[in-house]
Amino acid sequence: MANTSGILSEALIASMAAGLLDDYSVTSLDDDTPLGRYMAREFGTVRREVLEEYPWHRARKIATLTELAEAPAFGFAAKYQIPSDCLRMYRISSDGIFNAAPIKFKVYGTELHCDTTSELYVVYIRDLTTMSAWSALMGRVFVAKMAMYASQGVTGKAGYFEKTKAAYQDASIAARAVDALSEGSEETLYDNGYDGFDTMTSRGLYR
């Protein structure tokens, strides 16, 4: 019986990416084929790329960070350890609510430096490794990007690169537009000016 649940998995992402290339079949990341081996090698890297390039609401995570004992050598008053699953910071506020006063910060390696010397409330983009937690549209972006890279690295067909690049661009626009509708109430759209994006990004309008 066909599986019509729509739940994403590593195998399904790989199979759909192969389908965009019209030439290979991949049923698992363990497939011992050129495309199977390529996807197994690149899967984690491309997943993180897709998550880093846009603040997907499904990949956001909140945390309270505790100040490290040693102060920064210069520049700021305090430093904090960035969570191990953090791909990049999204928002930092003074008391944990989205429309609170913004906090200036800088990231140095795995540390975050700022002038707040107490607990720090952060929202960050995590490495969402469980594929079933991804939305269908996010999955389409992942599929198209995997196929786009594989079109050059495996098939060598220039025409397939253009096809998959267009699919990636279309999927990105659709996914970001829908993701913007899941932001929540208007008061959560405070633009702190320090999250690395322009003001339109915090409203889900980034292209």
LINLINBEL-V436651 format. One record per helix or strand of 3 or more residues. SS is the DSSP state (alpha for helix, beta for strand). FROM is the first residue (numbers start at 1). TO is the last residue. If there is no record, write none. Layout:
ss,from,to
SS,FROM,TO
SS,FROM,TO
//
This chain:
ss,from,to
alpha,10,20
alpha,34,52
alpha,57,59
beta,60,65
beta,78,81
beta,86,93
beta,105,108
beta,111,114
beta,120,126
alpha,131,133
alpha,136,155
alpha,158,180
alpha,186,188
alpha,201,203
//
